[in-house]
Amino acid sequence: MPQVTFEEIECKSALNHINIPDMSQLRWSLNPYRGCQHACVYCFARGNHEFLGYDTGRDFNERVIVKTNLVPVLKRELRRSGWKREAVTIGTACDPYQQAELKYGLTRGALQAFAAHANPCSIITKSPAIERDLSILLELSRVADCTVIFSIPTLREEIWRHIEPETPKPSSRLAALSTLSEAGVRCGVMLAPIIPGLTDDAENMETVVQAARDNGAGFVGDNVLYLKRGTKEWFMPFLRETYPHLLPTYERFYRGAFAPKAHSEDVTAAVQRLRERLGMTPNQLPSREPTGQLQLAV
Ligand code: SF4
């Protein structure tokens, strides 16, 4: 297990405004940590570490920035008269349940604040550690939209071990999905990233979508791998070393950050056919408004 350094800082703001034209539903994010001990080779957030003066490879995995005052800052922001209780996504640039969370509990504190303010939110994670906060998630679900999204690119352990070396096993994520869903928390799965030549075959995608459905996911989202600056420099040497036979394909596919449009469209269409066959819907983010109702937002 790598030696991880936690760097404690004080943040000025907890809520980050996201301005993505095609994603008007996703307007606010919250990341208690920067960097991620889960060390996924494809992580698109790697580039962010450069802004801190660190490298996007090993430093991203092993130098984790901890926003120690996140919870009081968030509470202050949620109390602001101009805040309209819009939906917030937790974990867009780190896993909010990476190992650091067991030490600092910042995600837990943020969820408690969202529950107290009936503020809708979604959480994206690869860790069954989220089960620790089940009671808070249920409380939040009673007063606002709350969605937990488990990221599961594959159930094949021989691939998982290489691409997500410090993450909990995919089977443990399915178990957590089942626990949360049975308890009444709205859950979904992101089949992402879909990695050309590794996880984009029909069998892998069907296995994940089927397992998602069988374990209580209400929807399955998908996304083909993209390799932007900061990620590509870490991913390509990994590929050269671990799956050298794929190198020519990637050199052709990823001259820029995105795979060819035709390829992405084919993959997306295949996932959509799977969803239709297995009775699933695509990714659904929580609504921007709180429900204000004492019922589960499912
Ligand atoms: S768990 Fe998410 S944030 Fe963490 S390294 Fe993997 S992809 Fe990146």
Boltz pocket constraint, residues with backbone or C-beta under 6 A from the ligand:
constraints:
  - pocket:
      binder: B
      contacts: [[A, 36], [A, 37], [A, 38], [A, 39], [A, 40], [A, 42], [A, 43], [A, 44], [A, 45], [A, 91], [A, 92], [A, 93], [A, 94], [A, 95], [A, 126]]
      max_distance: 6.0
